[in-house]
Amino acid sequence: MALGLDFSFFFQPVSTGEPTTYAGWLFSGFKLTLAVGLGGWIIALIVGSILGVLRTVPNKWLSGFATAYVELFRNIPLLIQLFFWYYVAPDFLPQSAKEFLFSLDPSNVSLITGVVGLGLFTAARVCEQVRSGINSLARGQKNAGLAVGLTLPQTYRYVLLPMAFRVVVPPLTSEFVNIFKNSAVISTVNLLELTGQGKQLVDYTAHSYESFIAVTLAYMLINVVVLLLMRFIESKARLPGYIGGK
């Protein structure tokens, strides 16, 4: 049976009276998805890298803290974490910060809490990738750094981390792609990113097939660009004898 798809409605003005088309709604969701994904990835990469280092240091308190973080954030569903950051966490902020947050447009509050929640959730996964990368290096590299007079932080900075990050580029690619896919969950906290806009298009136009075909293609476009970008970085960072090396 023919579906009778009609994509022409994308170019019609929206029925709410806004000066845009339904395609404009979809594009605004696309931009928000990019913002959420990139913002979350920056948080995830910074926090996850720090935690990954802490999991490998000899100090049991620091490594214990990083381990506890990973176990906590990996074992609580992302949806629950987003609800916590959106509905609960703002109540624990200092009064001035709380007043500033709630003085913002509600969509900006959803964006900020969504980016933080997604970033901290993904940081636990990045942490494990960085830890694995460091542990995959020969123990002699760390010993050699200390033997030539470098402190432990200097050994990580100049010897271990430059090598470890090259090793973990392929697995980090998966996490980078996943953060854009996981961003779809943020629509549950009132942010009209790509998935949220897809639902809104269905509500206003009843074109469910066309709307979610367009949303699917948009996600595929993001994923293809991310994969090509990371493949380029991987080719430049590849090390002989390690993952993906020649």
N, C-alpha and C positions, 0 to 999 in steps of 0.2 A: 504494500500500500504506500503510495507516495505521501511524503510528509508535507508537501506544499510549503516549503521553506520560503520565507520572504524577509530579506535583510534590508529592504528599503526603509523600514521604520527607523533605522538607526539615524537617518538623515532628516527625520522630522523633528520639529521643535517639541520640547518636553511639555507635558500637559500641566505642569505646575506653574507655568508662566515665566520660568527662568530663561534668561537669554542664552540658551544652549540647546543642543540636540541630544538625543539619546546616545549617540556616539560620543558626545562630549562628556556625558556621565561616565561612560565606560573608560574614556581616556583619563578622567580625573581619578578613577579607581586604580587604573594602571600606574599612574604617577605615585599614588599613595602606597601601593604595593612595593614599588621601587624604594620609596623613602623608608618604609618600615623594614624591608629586607636589608638595605644597606646600613641603616642606623643600628639595627639589631646585630648585624655582622660585625660592625666596628666594636660594639660592646663585647660581643662573644669572643672576638679575636684577642682583644686586650685582656679581659678578665680570664679567659680560658688559658692564655699563654702564661699569665702569672701563676695561676693555679697549677698548670702543668709543671712548671718549674718547682713550685712548692712541694708537689707530690714526690719529687726525686731528691730533695735536699735531705741531709742527715738529721736535721732537727725534727724530732718526733712530733712536737706540738704543731709546727707549721705543716708538715706532711699530713698529720691527723686532721687539721682544719680543712685542708684541701680535699682530703678523702671524704670527710663528712659532707662538704658542699656537694661533691659529685653524687654521693649516695642520695642526698636529699632532693636535689633538683632533677636527677634522672628518674627517680621513682615516684614523683608526683606528676600526674598528667598535666600537659601544657594548659589545657582549658582551666583547670583549677588554679594554676599559677596566675593566669591572666585575670581571673576573677579576684584573686587576692590583691594583685597590684592595682586593680581598678577600683574595687569596692572597699578594701580593708586598709591597705598600706597608707593611703593619704591621711587617715585618721591618726597615724603615729608620727606624722611630720610636725616640726615646730610650727607654731601658730602662724608666723609670718609666711613660711613656705606653703602652708595649707591655704592661706588666703590668696596667695599669688596663683597657686594651681587652679583654684576654683573661680578665680577671676577671668581665666582664659575661656575661650570658646570651648564648648563641650567636645567638639571633634578634636581639638588640640589636646585636651586631657586624655582622650582615648588614644591618640597617637603617641603621646609621651609614655603613658603607662604600658601601652602595647609594645613599643620598642624596647622598653626596659625589661618587661616580662619575657619577651621573645629572646632578647640578647642574653639574659642571665640563664635562661633554660638551655640555650645552645652553648653557652660557655662551658657547661659541664661536659658536653660531648667534645668540644675543642680541647678541653683540658686533657682528656684521655688520649686524644691524638698526639698532642704535644708530649705528654709523658711517654707514650710508646716510642715516639721519635727519638727522644733523649736516651731511653733505655736501649734502643737498637744500636746505638753507637758503641764502639769498642771502649771498654773501661780504661784502656791505656790513654785515650784522648784526655779524659779528665785528669788522670794522674800526671800526664805530661804537662798540662797547663799549670797544675799546682807545683810541679817540680821546677818549672822555670821562674817561679816567684809570683805567679798570678794569685790573687785572692780567689776565693770560691765564686763571688759574684762576677769577677772579671773572667774567670774560666767559663762560666755560663755565657757571658756576653760575647766573648771573642772566639771561643772554641766550640762549645757545645751547641748553642742555639743556632748559629749560622748553618751548621750541618743538619741539625734536627729539623729545622723548618724546610729545608730542601727535601728531606726524606718524606715529610708528611704532606707535601702539596697534593698528591693524588687523593688521600682520604679526606683532606680538608675541602676538596672540590665537592664531594658528596654533601658535606655539611653546609657549604655555601648554597648549593642547589636546594637543600632541604629547608633552609631558613625562609626562602621565598614561598615554598609550598606550605610550610607551617604558618606563614603569615595569614593564610585564609581563616585561621581560627579567630583572628582578631576582630572579625566581623561580629562576633558574639558580644563584644564590648562597645558596640555602637559606632564602629569605625567603618565607613563605606569605602573600603579598599576594593580590590578587583572582585572578590567573591561577593562582598556586600552590595556592590553596584549591580552584579549579575542578578541577585535576588530582587533588588529594587526594580530592575528592568522588567522582570517577570511580573511583579506586582502592578506596574503601571501599563504594561503593553500586552501581557498574556502571551508573549512570544518566548516561551521557555526554551525551545530547541535552539532557536537562533541566538538567544542571549548567552546560553552556556556553551554553545559552540564558539562564540566569540571570546568568552572568558577562557576557555580551554586553549584556544590558539594564542591568546596573550600570555598565558603561563608558559606555553611551549616556547614562545619567542624569548622570554626571560631566561628560561633554562638553557636554550641553545646558545645565547650570548654568553652566559656564565661559563658554560662548558668550554666554549671556544677561548674565552679569556684565560681560564685556568689551564687549559691545554697549552696555550702560548707561554704562560708563566712556568709551567712544568718543563717545557722544552728548554727554557733558558736556565732553569735551576737544577736540571738533571745532573746527578752524580754517578759516575761509573761504579758499578758494584753494589748500588743501592736500588730501592724500588724504582722501576722505570728507567734505570741507568743502562748504558750500553757498555 
